[in-house]
């Protein structure tokens, strides 16, 4: 094996900013890039090798070709040819939606997919930038439903002012959101399943 490089998968979003292109030294005129998927085995969004003799092969091709040599014996025994991680950069010029992701059990039942546990590493943050993770107080299912319906769910979410180098672990099932001014490296399970709870009335 040789050191592999992958082509980034750039995602333009309503809330995307202008930090990813210069951060990665890319030659691109794209605006509003909210995400750059660095390593992805998500179906229809697979990473492609950018260098060396395997240039042009997808990540799935590489796992099938190199098996344990690429991902290790324990991981290959557990996940087979499915690469288990999705690694991306997220640049939030605006707040992302309030959202939650399914557990392995629920994702398997509803979508025949992995769940989506995540980890955030704060690469950079504007002054006062915040992340939301979990509830700030205990609420009942009835109150939760009412707050979703009347757009006040953010009033009971725990907020954290962030700084470069901060790390957050977000188990599947935890309500969360990335706030405006955040530049995040996200490592998560291979899944693109998101249940949006509140999107600040954006169209």
Number of C-alpha atoms within 10 A of each C-alpha: 6 8 6 11 15 20 18 21 16 18 15 14 16 15 18 22 23 15 19 21 18 10 8 11 8 10 8 8 7 11 15 21 22 24 25 21 21 20 24 26 23 19 11 7 13 22 24 24 21 16 15 11 9 14 14 15 17 20 21 19 16 17 19 15 13 13 18 16 11 15 18 11 12 10 16 18 12 10 11 16 21 16 22 19 17 22 18 20 24 24 29 27 22 16 20 23 20 21 18 23 24 23 18 17 13 16 17 13 11 9 12 11 18 20 25 25 21 19 17 22 18 20 18 19 22 14 11 13 20 21 21 19 21 16 17 13 9 9 10 8 9 8 12 14 12 13 16 13 12 8 15 13 18 18 12 16 19 16 20 13 13 20 19 14 12 14 16 13 15 19 17 18 18 17 20 24 22 24 26 21 21 27 28 24 22 23 19 22 22 23 21 15 15 13 13 15 16 19 13 12 7 7 5
